[in-house]
Every structure is written in structure tokens, then in C-alpha cells.
Amino acid sequence: MESKLKWRIALFSSLLFFLTAAPIFGIVSEERKLNISIVGSVTSKNPLYNPFVVCYPAEVRQLLLNMAESPLQKENIQAQLQSSPTKIEDLLRLEIIREEEGLFYLNFPLFTEKDEALIMKVAEKYAKTLAENILSQKDRINELLQKYQPASVSKEKLAFIAVGCLSLDFGALDALAENNYIVHQPEKPGGNRYVLSAAEVTEFSLKEIYWGGHSDSFDGIMFLTFGDHDPGTRRYGFPDILWGLERTLSAGLPEQYKKELAALLDDRVNHLVKQTGEILLLVKKAPLNFEVIQKSSALEEEYLKFILAFLTKIHYVEQKGEAYALAVPVFGAADKAMLEEIQKIVQGEVLAWAGTYYEKIKDELKDISAVRHGVDYRETFNMLWHYFFGYTNKHLARSGFIYDTYQSPEGQKGYLPAVMVTK
């Protein structure tokens, strides 16, 4: 029992140490100045069907930037990929490029610096209108949020997740797809489902553009962080901490036993995260003192102390006297009807907005690379939507309706964690 406890304590000490790990958001290359990302998931274990692997070589990223300017002939592409392990056949296999009448075009939304400048200008203009429409529903949404327990979590934090993430990000993508405005998680070669995108790395500020949801589930409990992708944002929450830890540990492991040890570590970490989720669900019911938490969780005293200290340091809970109170949104089964009603309200505003402005936006963005290359506009708008709802969230946060992370006294600048029961 003692050796098991020491292992658990050591692992939590490691988690605290790796809090400075940078967030994972696609592949970033300052040299080639291109960021590759997806909306969806890559489930195939075959690297030939992994867009991150195929697009990793610097030559590929430079080629894609060059192609954004104009379509290229096969010989030109082969010459640019001469020293790259990725060849033209790989790009065609993953439908990253396509051939038409002897020329090869981009077949996914890639935004150059020039594109992004125009997109951000248009997004900020039309997002303000959407934000105003959502704010007209503020009283209805706040009335629904009043039902949430415990009261230790502010309405602004609840709205940040319920409106900003679950409604404008996760929920709106489904609603827009159902109404044929976007393609959401289309099937790709290898059995994967995603929309691939790329954006040239620029000096444009992404601060307060809340558009990034990172999530992972453990035994029916989903941990997520939602926020901006400003270079200065460090997400000290789950699953980002685990991703950083996994990346750091695996990088130092010898190949001869990396797979086996990584699997063992993954099992241990998953077990700890599940226990953490169970503790958060306990304090969701009401602020509880240490003795009550220990009795309900049946965890060893020292081990529980480390978990609670860890959760306090990353601002998932806060101590109020002898009790531990919830400090971030944790949504359980009892909150499902409330969240669905909020989503319905927000999605109604999104669809009304899209019905009015979708074609106007398409016309104003007719000169961006993806449109000029004839990429399916529904895939392009999937990525454009992130700019629009990101700016919408910026307006909503500055209005005071949803949480303004940059006014956060807890130090969670640029993001907010949350937990959801999904089982």
C-alpha cells in the first residue's frame, strides 16, 4: 500500500511540475510559418492516413503555401517534394490536393496571412451582430442558469461554457451542418472524420477570440478546457496537462520499451484522472470538508491531500474555511435539460444570423485562397465559423455576459476548464 501511495504522490508531483507545458494545437512551424489543425478526429493508426504525419515535413508546408498563390503542375510539385518523405501520391491519397485538367489545386481550407487579415475584419463585423442577438436572450439564459447548483460557480463562468463552448462551438457546428451551411466531421480516407485546415502563422492577435475546445473523456467523465489560442495562453487544466505530460515523457523514452511503458503510464494516469473527476462530482453537490470527501471517496488521507492541493492550485476547487467548494463548471445529468434549452436558444440565433449573412459573407470572402481553389465552401465555412463565433465570444465576454478570462483573479488567462458527465 505504501509503495502504491508513493507512486501516486510522485505522479501528482510530476503533474504539478509539467503545468508549464505548452498547449497542443496542431503542428506549428515558425520556419515555414504554417499551422496545421483539424476539427474532428484521426482514429486510424496507419501513419499514411494521418494528415499531421503527411504534412509534417517542412517541404510540404512550404509547398502548400506556394500552392495557395496559384495551382501547380505535377513536375513543379515533385521538384518541391524531392527531399521530402511525403510525395504527391500521399497528398492525393488524403485528398489534401486534387487534380483538374493537368493542374493541382488545394483541396482543403488554407488561409494565408492576406486571407486571415480579410477574414478577421469580416468576422469581427458580423460577429458583433450575432453577439447582440444573443445578448437579447440574456435574461432567458440567465434564468436557466439560476437552476445550476452549487452557487459557488458564477453565472458568467457557466455561460462561458454553456453559451461560448457547448452552444456556439460544439452545438452550432451540428446545427449548421444539419442546415447544410457546413460539413461537420466528414469521412476521410482511412476511416477518419475531420475537416483539415491550415493557417499561416502571423503576428495577428488571437487574444480573447475564444474558439478552441480541448477535450478528452475518462470512463464517462469529459474534461475540457475552452479558450483562445493566443501564444501567451497556457492551459493549466485537463486534458492539456496530460497531453503535455504525455508528450514530455514519451520524448525521453527509449524506443525499445516506449510503447509498453507508455501504456502502463497511461493506465495509471487515467485511473488518477477518473478519481479526480469523482471528487469534483462530490463537491458539485455542496462544499465539503476533507473528512467528508475522504469518507465518500475512500481514498488514503495523504493521497487525497495531494489531489485536493493539486485541484486548488489549478483552480478547480477553492478552500472556504474548512470546506472545499467547486470553482469551475461541472455539469451532471441534472443539468442536461438546462444545457439543451440554452443550446436551443443560441442555435436559433445562429441559424437566423446564418440565414441573413451566409451569402453576404461568402461574397465578401470570394478572394481568399480556399474559395479561389474551389474548395467545398461548406468545409471552408466550417473553419471560418471558428473566427465568427470566436469574435462573438469576445464581444460577449467584454459585455460581461460570459466570463472574461483576462479579468480572472485566479490566473486562468485565456481559458476556463469544465467537466461534464457523459455516461
C-alpha positions as CSV (number, residue, x, y, z in Angstrom):
1,M,0.0,0.0,0.0
2,E,2.8,2.4,0.9
3,S,4.7,1.9,-2.4
4,K,1.4,2.5,-4.3
5,L,0.8,5.7,-2.4
6,K,4.3,6.9,-3.1
7,W,3.8,6.3,-6.8
8,R,0.5,8.2,-6.8
9,I,2.1,11.1,-4.9
10,A,5.1,11.2,-7.3
11,L,2.8,11.3,-10.3
12,F,0.8,14.2,-8.9
13,S,4.1,16.0,-8.2
14,S,5.0,15.4,-11.9
15,L,1.7,16.9,-13.0
16,L,2.4,20.0,-10.9
17,F,5.9,20.2,-12.5
18,F,4.6,20.0,-16.0
19,L,2.0,22.7,-15.6
20,T,4.2,24.9,-17.8
21,A,3.8,22.6,-20.8
22,A,2.6,24.5,-23.9
23,P,-0.9,23.6,-25.3
24,I,-1.2,21.3,-28.2
25,F,-2.8,22.9,-31.2
26,G,-1.9,21.2,-34.5
27,I,1.6,21.5,-35.9
28,V,3.3,24.8,-35.8
29,S,6.4,25.7,-37.8
30,E,7.9,29.1,-37.3
31,E,10.4,28.3,-40.2
32,R,7.6,27.6,-42.7
33,K,5.1,29.7,-40.9
34,L,2.2,27.3,-41.2
35,N,-0.2,25.8,-38.6
36,I,-2.0,22.6,-39.5
37,S,-5.1,21.6,-37.5
38,I,-8.2,19.6,-37.7
39,V,-11.8,19.8,-36.5
40,G,-12.8,16.1,-35.8
41,S,-10.6,13.1,-35.1
42,V,-7.9,10.9,-36.5
43,T,-8.6,7.3,-35.4
44,S,-6.5,5.4,-37.9
45,K,-3.2,4.0,-36.5
46,N,-1.8,4.0,-40.0
47,P,0.5,7.0,-40.5
48,L,-0.2,7.0,-44.2
49,Y,-3.7,8.3,-43.3
50,N,-2.6,10.8,-40.6
51,P,-2.7,14.3,-42.0
52,F,-0.3,15.6,-39.3
53,V,2.3,13.0,-40.3
54,V,1.8,13.6,-44.0
55,C,2.0,17.4,-43.6
56,Y,4.8,17.4,-41.1
57,P,7.8,17.8,-43.4
58,A,8.9,21.5,-43.9
59,E,8.8,21.0,-47.7
60,V,5.2,20.0,-47.6
61,R,4.1,23.1,-45.6
62,Q,6.1,25.4,-47.9
63,L,4.5,23.7,-50.9
64,L,1.0,24.2,-49.6
65,L,1.8,27.9,-49.0
66,N,3.1,28.1,-52.6
67,M,0.0,26.4,-54.0
68,A,-2.2,28.9,-52.1
69,E,-1.0,31.5,-54.6
70,S,-1.8,29.5,-57.7
71,P,-2.3,25.9,-58.8
72,L,0.8,24.0,-59.8
73,Q,1.8,21.4,-62.4
74,K,2.9,17.9,-61.3
75,E,6.5,18.4,-62.2
76,N,6.7,21.5,-60.0
77,I,5.2,19.7,-57.0
78,Q,7.5,16.7,-57.4
79,A,10.5,19.1,-57.6
80,Q,9.5,20.8,-54.4
81,L,9.0,17.5,-52.6
82,Q,12.2,15.9,-53.9
83,S,13.8,15.7,-50.4
84,S,10.6,15.1,-48.5
85,P,9.4,11.7,-47.3
86,T,5.9,12.9,-48.3
87,K,5.3,12.6,-52.0
88,I,2.5,13.9,-54.3
89,E,0.8,10.4,-54.0
90,D,0.4,10.9,-50.3
91,L,-1.2,14.3,-50.7
92,L,-3.6,12.9,-53.2
93,R,-4.4,9.8,-51.1
94,L,-5.5,12.1,-48.2
95,E,-7.3,14.4,-50.6
96,I,-5.2,17.3,-49.4
97,I,-4.8,18.3,-53.1
98,R,-6.7,17.4,-56.2
99,E,-6.0,17.4,-59.9
100,E,-8.1,19.2,-62.6
101,E,-7.1,19.3,-66.2
102,G,-3.4,18.8,-65.5
103,L,-3.2,21.3,-62.7
104,F,-3.1,20.5,-58.9
105,Y,-5.2,22.6,-56.5
106,L,-5.6,22.8,-52.8
107,N,-8.5,20.7,-51.7
108,F,-8.9,21.9,-48.1
109,P,-9.2,25.4,-46.5
110,L,-5.8,27.1,-46.1
111,F,-5.7,30.7,-45.0
112,T,-2.6,32.8,-45.9
113,E,-1.7,35.9,-44.0
114,K,-3.6,38.0,-46.5
115,D,-6.6,35.7,-46.2
116,E,-6.6,36.0,-42.4
117,A,-6.4,39.8,-42.4
118,L,-9.6,39.9,-44.5
119,I,-11.3,37.0,-42.6
120,M,-10.7,38.7,-39.2
121,K,-12.0,42.0,-40.5
122,V,-15.2,40.4,-41.8
123,A,-15.6,38.2,-38.8
124,E,-15.4,41.0,-36.3
125,K,-18.1,43.0,-38.2
126,Y,-20.6,40.2,-38.5
127,A,-19.8,38.6,-35.1
128,K,-20.9,41.8,-33.4
129,T,-24.4,41.4,-34.8
130,L,-24.6,37.8,-33.7
131,A,-23.4,38.8,-30.2
132,E,-26.1,41.5,-30.0
133,N,-28.7,39.0,-31.0
134,I,-27.6,36.5,-28.3
135,L,-27.5,39.3,-25.7
136,S,-31.1,39.9,-26.5
137,Q,-31.7,36.5,-25.0
138,K,-29.5,37.1,-21.9
139,D,-32.4,37.2,-19.4
140,R,-33.8,33.9,-20.6
141,I,-30.4,32.2,-20.5
142,N,-29.6,33.7,-17.0
143,E,-32.9,32.4,-15.7
144,L,-32.0,28.9,-16.9
145,L,-28.5,29.2,-15.3
146,Q,-30.1,30.1,-12.0
147,K,-31.1,26.4,-11.7
148,Y,-27.5,25.3,-11.6
149,Q,-26.1,24.1,-8.3
150,P,-23.8,24.8,-6.4
151,A,-23.9,28.5,-6.2
152,S,-20.2,28.8,-5.8
153,V,-19.7,28.8,-9.6
154,S,-20.6,32.2,-11.1
155,K,-23.2,32.6,-13.8
156,E,-20.5,34.2,-16.0
157,K,-18.4,31.0,-15.8
158,L,-21.4,28.8,-16.5
159,A,-22.3,31.0,-19.5
160,F,-18.8,30.9,-20.8
161,I,-19.1,27.1,-21.2
162,A,-22.8,26.7,-21.8
163,V,-23.0,29.5,-24.4
164,G,-19.5,30.0,-25.6
165,C,-18.4,26.4,-25.9
166,L,-21.3,24.0,-25.8
167,S,-23.7,26.2,-27.9
168,L,-21.5,28.3,-30.2
169,D,-18.8,25.7,-30.8
170,F,-20.0,22.1,-30.3
171,G,-23.7,22.7,-30.7
172,A,-23.6,25.2,-33.5
173,L,-21.4,23.0,-35.7
174,D,-24.1,20.4,-35.5
175,A,-26.9,22.9,-36.3
176,L,-25.0,24.5,-39.2
177,A,-24.3,21.0,-40.6
178,E,-27.9,19.9,-40.3
179,N,-28.9,23.0,-42.3
180,N,-26.2,22.5,-44.9
181,Y,-24.1,25.6,-44.1
182,I,-21.1,23.4,-43.2
183,V,-19.7,19.9,-43.5
184,H,-19.0,18.6,-40.0
185,Q,-16.6,15.8,-39.5
186,P,-16.9,14.3,-43.0
187,E,-15.5,10.9,-43.6
188,K,-11.9,10.9,-44.8
189,P,-9.6,8.2,-46.2
190,G,-8.5,5.7,-43.6
191,G,-11.8,5.9,-41.8
192,N,-11.0,9.2,-40.1
193,R,-13.6,12.0,-39.7
194,Y,-12.3,15.6,-39.8
195,V,-12.0,18.9,-41.6
196,L,-8.4,19.7,-42.2
197,S,-7.3,23.3,-42.2
198,A,-4.1,25.3,-42.3
199,A,-3.3,28.9,-41.4
200,E,-0.2,30.9,-42.0
201,V,1.5,31.9,-38.7
202,T,1.1,35.7,-38.3
203,E,1.5,38.4,-35.8
204,F,-2.3,38.9,-35.6
205,S,-3.5,38.8,-32.0
206,L,-5.8,35.8,-31.1
207,K,-6.3,37.1,-27.6
208,E,-9.9,36.9,-26.4
209,I,-11.0,35.1,-29.6
210,Y,-12.5,32.2,-27.7
211,W,-12.8,29.4,-30.2
212,G,-10.7,26.4,-29.0
213,G,-12.2,23.5,-27.1
214,H,-9.8,20.8,-26.0
215,S,-11.5,17.7,-24.5
216,D,-10.9,14.1,-23.5
217,S,-13.1,11.5,-21.8
218,F,-12.3,9.1,-19.0
219,D,-14.9,6.5,-18.0
220,G,-17.9,8.7,-18.9
221,I,-16.4,12.0,-17.5
222,M,-15.3,14.5,-20.1
223,F,-12.7,17.1,-19.1
224,L,-12.4,20.1,-21.3
225,T,-10.8,23.5,-21.5
226,F,-12.2,26.2,-23.7
227,G,-10.4,29.5,-24.6
228,D,-8.3,31.4,-27.1
229,H,-5.2,30.2,-28.9
230,D,-3.1,33.3,-28.1
231,P,0.6,32.3,-27.9
232,G,0.7,33.5,-24.3
233,T,-2.2,31.3,-23.2
234,R,-1.1,28.3,-21.1
235,R,-4.0,25.9,-20.2
236,Y,-3.4,24.6,-16.7
237,G,-6.3,22.2,-16.9
238,F,-7.3,18.7,-18.1
239,P,-6.7,17.4,-20.7
240,D,-4.0,19.8,-21.7
241,I,-1.8,19.0,-18.7
242,L,-2.0,15.3,-19.5
243,W,-1.2,16.0,-23.2
244,G,1.9,18.0,-22.1
245,L,2.9,15.3,-19.7
246,E,2.5,12.5,-22.2
247,R,4.5,14.4,-24.9
248,T,7.3,15.2,-22.5
249,L,7.6,11.7,-21.0
250,S,7.3,9.8,-24.3
251,A,10.0,12.0,-25.9
252,G,12.6,10.8,-23.3
253,L,11.7,7.1,-23.5
254,P,13.9,4.6,-25.4
255,E,12.3,3.1,-28.4
256,Q,12.9,-0.5,-27.2
257,Y,10.2,-0.2,-24.5
258,K,8.5,3.1,-25.2
259,K,5.2,1.5,-26.3
260,E,4.9,-0.7,-23.3
261,L,5.9,1.8,-20.6
262,A,3.7,4.5,-22.2
263,A,0.7,2.1,-22.0
264,L,1.4,1.5,-18.3
265,L,1.8,5.2,-17.5
266,D,-1.4,5.9,-19.5
267,D,-3.3,3.4,-17.4
268,R,-2.1,4.9,-14.2
269,V,-2.8,8.5,-15.2
270,N,-6.3,7.5,-16.5
271,H,-7.1,6.0,-13.1
272,L,-6.0,9.1,-11.3
273,V,-8.0,11.4,-13.6
274,K,-11.1,9.3,-13.0
275,Q,-10.7,9.7,-9.3
276,T,-10.2,13.4,-9.7
277,G,-13.5,13.5,-11.7
278,E,-15.3,11.6,-8.9
279,I,-14.0,14.1,-6.3
280,L,-15.2,17.1,-8.4
281,L,-18.7,15.4,-8.7
282,L,-18.7,15.1,-4.9
283,V,-18.1,18.8,-4.3
284,K,-20.6,19.7,-7.0
285,K,-23.3,18.6,-4.6
286,A,-22.1,21.1,-2.0
287,P,-18.9,22.5,-0.4
288,L,-17.5,19.6,1.7
289,N,-14.7,19.4,4.3
290,F,-11.8,17.0,4.0
291,E,-13.2,14.3,6.3
292,V,-16.5,14.1,4.3
293,I,-14.6,13.9,1.0
294,Q,-12.3,11.2,2.3
295,K,-15.2,9.1,3.7
296,S,-17.2,9.4,0.4
297,S,-14.2,8.7,-1.8
298,A,-12.5,6.0,0.4
299,L,-9.0,7.4,-0.7
300,E,-5.9,7.4,1.5
301,E,-5.5,10.5,3.5
302,E,-2.1,11.6,2.1
303,Y,-3.2,10.8,-1.4
304,L,-6.4,12.8,-1.1
305,K,-4.4,15.7,0.3
306,F,-2.3,15.8,-2.9
307,I,-5.3,15.6,-5.1
308,L,-7.1,18.5,-3.4
309,A,-3.9,20.5,-3.3
310,F,-3.4,19.9,-7.0
311,L,-7.0,20.9,-7.8
312,T,-6.7,24.0,-5.7
313,K,-3.5,25.1,-7.5
314,I,-5.1,24.7,-10.9
315,H,-8.3,26.5,-9.6
316,Y,-10.8,23.6,-10.0
317,V,-11.7,24.0,-6.3
318,E,-11.2,26.7,-3.7
319,Q,-11.0,26.4,0.1
320,K,-13.6,28.3,2.0
321,G,-12.8,27.8,5.6
322,E,-12.7,24.1,6.2
323,A,-14.7,23.3,3.1
324,Y,-13.7,22.7,-0.5
325,A,-16.0,24.4,-3.0
326,L,-16.3,24.0,-6.7
327,A,-14.7,26.8,-8.7
328,V,-15.3,25.7,-12.3
329,P,-18.4,24.4,-14.1
330,V,-19.1,20.7,-13.6
331,F,-22.2,19.6,-15.4
332,G,-24.0,16.4,-14.4
333,A,-27.2,14.6,-15.5
334,A,-29.4,17.0,-13.6
335,D,-28.0,19.9,-15.8
336,K,-28.8,18.2,-19.2
337,A,-32.2,19.8,-19.7
338,M,-30.9,23.2,-18.8
339,L,-28.0,23.0,-21.2
340,E,-30.2,21.7,-24.0
341,E,-32.6,24.6,-23.6
342,I,-29.7,27.1,-23.7
343,Q,-28.3,25.4,-26.8
344,K,-31.7,25.7,-28.5
345,I,-31.9,29.4,-27.8
346,V,-28.4,30.1,-29.0
347,Q,-28.7,27.9,-32.1
348,G,-31.9,29.7,-33.0
349,E,-30.0,32.9,-33.1
350,V,-27.1,31.3,-35.0
351,L,-29.4,29.9,-37.7
352,A,-31.3,33.2,-38.1
353,W,-27.9,35.0,-38.4
354,A,-26.6,32.5,-40.9
355,G,-29.8,32.8,-43.0
356,T,-29.3,36.5,-43.2
357,Y,-25.5,36.8,-43.7
358,Y,-24.1,33.5,-45.0
359,E,-24.2,34.5,-48.7
360,K,-23.1,38.1,-47.9
361,I,-20.0,36.7,-46.1
362,K,-19.3,34.3,-48.9
363,D,-19.3,37.2,-51.4
364,E,-17.0,39.4,-49.1
365,L,-14.6,36.5,-48.8
366,K,-14.6,35.4,-52.5
367,D,-10.9,36.2,-52.9
368,I,-9.5,34.1,-50.1
369,S,-7.3,31.1,-51.2
370,A,-9.8,28.3,-50.4
371,V,-12.5,29.9,-52.4
372,R,-10.2,30.6,-55.4
373,H,-9.1,27.0,-55.3
374,G,-12.7,25.8,-55.5
375,V,-12.6,24.0,-52.1
376,D,-16.1,22.9,-50.9
377,Y,-17.4,26.1,-49.3
378,R,-19.1,24.1,-46.6
379,E,-15.7,22.8,-45.4
380,T,-14.3,26.3,-45.7
381,F,-17.1,27.8,-43.7
382,N,-16.6,25.1,-41.0
383,M,-13.2,26.8,-40.4
384,L,-14.5,30.3,-41.0
385,W,-17.2,29.7,-38.4
386,H,-14.5,29.5,-35.7
387,Y,-13.4,33.0,-36.4
388,F,-17.1,34.2,-36.3
389,F,-18.0,32.5,-33.0
390,G,-14.6,33.3,-31.6
391,Y,-15.2,37.0,-32.1
392,T,-18.8,36.6,-30.9
393,N,-17.4,35.2,-27.6
394,K,-15.0,38.1,-27.4
395,H,-17.9,40.6,-27.6
396,L,-20.0,38.5,-25.1
397,A,-17.1,38.5,-22.6
398,R,-16.5,42.2,-22.9
399,S,-20.2,42.8,-22.3
400,G,-20.0,40.9,-19.0
401,F,-22.4,38.3,-20.0
402,I,-19.9,35.4,-20.2
403,Y,-16.7,35.1,-18.2
404,D,-13.9,37.5,-19.1
405,T,-10.8,35.3,-18.5
406,Y,-8.4,38.2,-18.7
407,Q,-10.1,39.8,-15.6
408,S,-9.8,36.4,-13.8
409,P,-8.3,36.7,-10.3
410,E,-7.4,33.0,-10.4
411,G,-4.8,33.4,-13.2
412,Q,-6.7,31.4,-15.8
413,K,-5.9,33.9,-18.6
414,G,-7.3,32.9,-21.9
415,Y,-9.3,29.8,-21.0
416,L,-11.6,28.1,-18.5
417,P,-11.8,24.4,-17.5
418,A,-15.0,22.5,-17.2
419,V,-16.1,18.9,-16.5
420,M,-19.1,17.0,-18.0
421,V,-20.7,13.7,-17.1
422,T,-21.3,12.0,-20.4
423,K,-22.3,8.4,-19.3
